[in-house]
Amino acid sequence: MMEILTVAHLTLHEIKGRKVALAALILGVAFLLVYGAGFYFVYQDVFVNSPGSALRRAQQSAGLSFLVMAGLYAVNFLMVMMAVLMPVDTLAGDIRSGVIQTLVTKPVRRASIVLGKWLGFWVVLALYLAMMAGGILLIVRVIAGFEVQNAPAGLALMLLEGTLLMTLSILGGTRLSTLANGVMVFGLYGLAFIGGWLEQAGVLLDNATTRNIGVIASLIMPSEALWQLASYVMQPALLRDMPATPFSVASVPSTAMLAWALVYTLGALLLALRQFSKRDL
């Protein structure tokens, strides 16, 4: 365990040295400031100062939830970028530069190197999501007094999505070059994204073939299913049952899909351990 924690500490130091955390912090604060300003003025114009606003208060929850989901959708995409790009070069780059030799020549198991790097990147990813998504939730609560339902469950699902993609990026680094690894993970994410929309369209159009294609894509890569499930649990019933919004979920991912995503992530991590243990350094 001490080996894993030591490598995790070195990974955090590496992230700090590359100023990744600083850049994420500065740009994250800028994003939250822009979102907060936009949310404030929309809230004032639509829900406070406009004629008939009292009449619309019955639908205020759905309208505010839509604005929150728009912000969380952007946060989800930024988290995906962080999850893939942070570790994309961590193993492939260290192997190419020879840095990895300074670790493997010491009494440190290869599995501890992979697990330590995974843990270090996961801590940064979790903190980033907490800052960004937590900032969104805090903004809407302070300005509008609005609280998102099931926020802990929704954020946990978003974190699982990021963890899955981060683990795949580490797995790819055990065998692929940095560029090939990035292309592979983003390609899988794109497959999941279009597959998720195909599944929703298939349900809305009552087209079983299109829906099944989407389900197969989600089984190949379940990242989009996790976002859709997170979106579903955090929306009020009035909004999530509307078929015409960008965040409507016509086909709600099942518990079995959630279990598959967990198994998928664990399997990718175990495969990364196995591949790196056999890698000729």
C-alpha positions as CSV (number, residue, x, y, z in Angstrom):
1,M,0.0,0.0,0.0
2,M,2.9,2.4,0.8
3,E,4.2,1.8,-2.7
4,I,0.9,2.8,-4.2
5,L,0.6,5.9,-2.1
6,T,4.2,6.9,-2.9
7,V,3.6,6.7,-6.6
8,A,0.3,8.5,-6.2
9,H,2.2,11.3,-4.4
10,L,4.7,11.5,-7.2
11,T,1.9,11.6,-9.8
12,L,0.3,14.5,-8.0
13,H,3.7,16.3,-7.9
14,E,4.0,15.6,-11.6
15,I,0.6,17.1,-12.3
16,K,1.5,20.1,-10.2
17,G,4.8,20.5,-12.1
18,R,3.1,20.5,-15.4
19,K,0.7,23.2,-14.1
20,V,-2.3,21.1,-15.1
21,A,-4.0,21.7,-11.8
22,L,-3.3,25.5,-12.0
23,A,-4.7,25.7,-15.5
24,A,-7.8,23.7,-14.6
25,L,-8.4,25.9,-11.5
26,I,-8.0,29.2,-13.4
27,L,-10.2,28.1,-16.4
28,G,-12.7,26.4,-14.0
29,V,-13.1,29.6,-12.1
30,A,-13.6,31.6,-15.3
31,F,-16.2,29.1,-16.5
32,L,-18.1,29.4,-13.2
33,L,-18.0,33.2,-13.3
34,V,-19.4,33.2,-16.9
35,Y,-22.1,30.7,-16.0
36,G,-23.0,32.5,-12.8
37,A,-23.4,35.8,-14.6
38,G,-25.5,34.3,-17.3
39,F,-27.6,32.4,-14.9
40,Y,-28.2,35.5,-12.8
41,F,-29.4,37.6,-15.7
42,V,-31.6,34.9,-17.2
43,Y,-33.1,34.3,-13.8
44,Q,-33.9,37.9,-13.2
45,D,-35.4,38.4,-16.7
46,V,-37.4,35.3,-16.9
47,F,-38.4,34.4,-13.4
48,V,-38.4,37.7,-11.5
49,N,-38.9,40.8,-13.6
50,S,-40.8,39.7,-16.7
51,P,-44.6,40.1,-17.0
52,G,-46.5,37.1,-15.9
53,S,-43.5,35.7,-13.9
54,A,-45.9,34.8,-11.0
55,L,-47.9,32.6,-13.3
56,R,-44.7,30.8,-14.4
57,R,-43.6,30.0,-10.9
58,A,-45.5,26.7,-11.2
59,Q,-43.1,25.7,-13.9
60,Q,-40.1,27.4,-12.3
61,S,-38.6,24.2,-11.1
62,A,-38.5,22.7,-14.6
63,G,-37.0,25.9,-16.1
64,L,-34.3,26.2,-13.4
65,S,-33.5,22.5,-13.7
66,F,-33.0,23.0,-17.5
67,L,-30.5,25.8,-16.9
68,V,-28.7,23.7,-14.3
69,M,-28.5,20.6,-16.6
70,A,-27.1,22.8,-19.3
71,G,-24.3,23.8,-17.0
72,L,-23.7,20.3,-15.8
73,Y,-23.6,19.1,-19.4
74,A,-20.7,21.5,-20.1
75,V,-19.0,20.4,-16.9
76,N,-19.4,16.7,-17.9
77,F,-17.7,17.4,-21.2
78,L,-14.9,19.3,-19.5
79,M,-14.5,16.4,-17.1
80,V,-14.3,13.9,-20.0
81,M,-11.5,16.0,-21.5
82,M,-9.6,16.0,-18.2
83,A,-10.1,12.3,-17.7
84,V,-8.7,11.4,-21.1
85,L,-5.9,14.0,-21.5
86,M,-4.4,14.0,-18.0
87,P,-3.1,10.4,-18.1
88,V,-2.9,9.9,-21.8
89,D,0.9,10.3,-21.7
90,T,1.7,9.0,-18.2
91,L,2.9,5.5,-19.1
92,A,3.6,5.8,-22.8
93,G,5.6,9.0,-22.3
94,D,7.5,7.7,-19.3
95,I,8.4,4.6,-21.2
96,R,9.5,6.6,-24.3
97,S,11.6,9.0,-22.2
98,G,13.1,6.4,-20.0
99,V,11.7,7.9,-16.8
100,I,10.0,4.7,-16.0
101,Q,13.4,3.0,-15.5
102,T,13.9,5.1,-12.3
103,L,10.9,3.4,-10.8
104,V,11.1,-0.2,-12.0
105,T,14.8,-0.4,-11.0
106,K,13.7,0.2,-7.4
107,P,11.9,-2.3,-5.2
108,V,8.5,-1.2,-6.6
109,R,6.1,-3.6,-8.2
110,R,4.8,-2.7,-11.6
111,A,1.3,-3.1,-10.4
112,S,2.0,-0.5,-7.7
113,I,3.1,2.0,-10.4
114,V,-0.1,1.6,-12.4
115,L,-2.3,1.7,-9.3
116,G,-0.5,4.7,-7.8
117,K,-0.8,6.7,-11.0
118,W,-4.4,5.7,-11.3
119,L,-5.1,6.9,-7.7
120,G,-3.2,10.2,-8.2
121,F,-5.2,11.0,-11.4
122,W,-8.4,9.9,-9.8
123,V,-8.0,12.3,-6.9
124,V,-7.4,15.2,-9.3
125,L,-10.4,14.2,-11.4
126,A,-12.7,13.9,-8.3
127,L,-11.5,17.3,-7.0
128,Y,-12.1,18.9,-10.5
129,L,-15.6,17.5,-10.7
130,A,-16.3,18.7,-7.1
131,M,-15.1,22.2,-7.9
132,M,-17.0,22.5,-11.2
133,A,-20.3,20.7,-10.5
134,G,-20.3,21.9,-6.9
135,G,-19.8,25.5,-8.2
136,I,-22.8,25.1,-10.5
137,L,-25.0,23.8,-7.7
138,L,-23.8,26.5,-5.3
139,I,-24.5,29.3,-7.9
140,V,-28.1,28.2,-8.5
141,R,-28.8,27.8,-4.8
142,V,-27.4,31.2,-3.9
143,I,-29.1,33.1,-6.8
144,A,-32.4,31.2,-7.0
145,G,-32.6,29.2,-3.9
146,F,-32.9,26.1,-6.1
147,E,-31.6,22.7,-5.1
148,V,-31.1,19.9,-7.6
149,Q,-32.8,16.6,-6.6
150,N,-30.6,13.6,-6.1
151,A,-27.4,15.6,-6.7
152,P,-25.1,13.2,-4.8
153,A,-26.3,10.2,-6.9
154,G,-26.0,12.2,-10.2
155,L,-22.5,13.5,-9.4
156,A,-21.4,10.0,-8.4
157,L,-22.5,8.7,-11.8
158,M,-20.6,11.5,-13.5
159,L,-17.5,10.6,-11.6
160,L,-17.9,7.0,-12.6
161,E,-18.0,8.1,-16.2
162,G,-14.8,10.1,-15.8
163,T,-13.2,7.2,-13.9
164,L,-14.0,4.8,-16.8
165,L,-12.5,7.1,-19.4
166,M,-9.4,7.8,-17.2
167,T,-8.9,4.1,-16.7
168,L,-9.1,3.4,-20.5
169,S,-6.6,6.2,-21.1
170,I,-4.2,4.5,-18.6
171,L,-4.8,1.1,-20.2
172,G,-4.1,2.5,-23.7
173,G,-0.8,3.9,-22.4
174,T,0.5,0.5,-21.5
175,R,0.6,-0.5,-25.2
176,L,-0.1,2.5,-27.5
177,S,1.7,5.7,-28.3
178,T,0.4,8.9,-26.8
179,L,-1.4,10.0,-30.0
180,A,-2.8,6.5,-30.8
181,N,-4.0,6.3,-27.2
182,G,-5.8,9.6,-27.3
183,V,-7.4,8.8,-30.7
184,M,-8.6,5.4,-29.3
185,V,-10.2,6.7,-26.1
186,F,-11.9,9.7,-27.8
187,G,-13.1,7.4,-30.6
188,L,-14.7,5.2,-28.1
189,Y,-16.3,8.2,-26.4
190,G,-17.6,9.4,-29.7
191,L,-19.1,5.9,-30.4
192,A,-20.8,6.0,-27.0
193,F,-22.1,9.5,-27.6
194,I,-23.7,8.7,-31.0
195,G,-24.9,5.3,-29.7
196,G,-26.7,7.0,-26.8
197,W,-28.6,9.4,-29.2
198,L,-29.5,6.5,-31.5
199,E,-31.0,4.6,-28.6
200,Q,-33.1,7.6,-27.5
201,A,-34.2,8.2,-31.1
202,G,-35.1,4.6,-31.5
203,V,-37.3,4.7,-28.5
204,L,-39.0,8.0,-29.6
205,L,-39.6,6.7,-33.1
206,D,-40.5,3.2,-32.0
207,N,-37.7,1.8,-34.2
208,A,-36.3,-1.3,-32.5
209,T,-33.4,-1.6,-34.9
210,T,-32.1,1.9,-34.2
211,R,-32.6,1.3,-30.4
212,N,-30.7,-2.0,-30.5
213,I,-27.8,-0.4,-32.4
214,G,-27.6,2.3,-29.6
215,V,-27.7,-0.4,-26.9
216,I,-24.9,-2.3,-28.5
217,A,-22.8,0.9,-28.7
218,S,-23.5,1.5,-25.1
219,L,-22.3,-2.0,-24.2
220,I,-19.1,-1.4,-26.2
221,M,-18.6,1.9,-24.3
222,P,-21.0,2.8,-21.5
223,S,-19.9,6.3,-20.8
224,E,-22.8,8.1,-22.4
225,A,-25.3,5.8,-20.6
226,L,-23.8,7.0,-17.3
227,W,-24.4,10.6,-18.2
228,Q,-27.9,9.9,-19.3
229,L,-28.7,8.1,-16.1
230,A,-27.1,11.0,-14.1
231,S,-29.2,13.5,-16.1
232,Y,-32.3,11.5,-15.5
233,V,-32.0,11.2,-11.7
234,M,-31.2,14.9,-11.3
235,Q,-34.2,16.3,-13.3
236,P,-37.7,16.8,-12.0
237,A,-40.4,14.6,-13.5
238,L,-41.9,17.5,-15.5
239,L,-38.7,18.1,-17.4
240,R,-37.3,14.6,-17.9
241,D,-40.6,13.4,-19.3
242,M,-40.6,16.1,-22.0
243,P,-39.4,14.4,-25.3
244,A,-38.2,17.6,-26.9
245,T,-35.5,18.8,-24.6
246,P,-31.8,18.0,-25.0
247,F,-31.7,16.4,-21.6
248,S,-34.8,14.2,-22.0
249,V,-34.1,10.5,-21.5
250,A,-36.6,8.4,-23.4
251,S,-34.7,5.2,-22.7
252,V,-33.5,5.2,-19.1
253,P,-30.3,3.1,-18.6
254,S,-31.0,0.2,-16.4
255,T,-29.3,-1.0,-13.2
256,A,-27.7,-3.7,-15.3
257,M,-26.0,-1.1,-17.5
258,L,-24.7,0.6,-14.3
259,A,-23.3,-2.7,-13.1
260,W,-21.8,-3.3,-16.5
261,A,-20.0,0.1,-16.4
262,L,-18.6,-0.8,-13.0
263,V,-17.4,-4.2,-14.3
264,Y,-16.1,-2.5,-17.4
265,T,-14.0,0.0,-15.4
266,L,-12.6,-2.7,-13.1
267,G,-11.8,-4.9,-16.1
268,A,-10.0,-2.1,-17.8
269,L,-7.9,-1.5,-14.7
270,L,-7.0,-5.2,-14.3
271,L,-6.1,-5.4,-18.0
272,A,-3.9,-2.4,-17.6
273,L,-2.1,-4.1,-14.7
274,R,-1.6,-7.2,-16.8
275,Q,-0.5,-5.4,-19.9
276,F,2.0,-3.3,-18.1
277,S,3.5,-6.3,-16.2
278,K,4.3,-7.9,-19.6
279,R,5.5,-4.7,-21.3
280,D,9.1,-4.8,-22.4
281,L,10.6,-1.6,-20.9
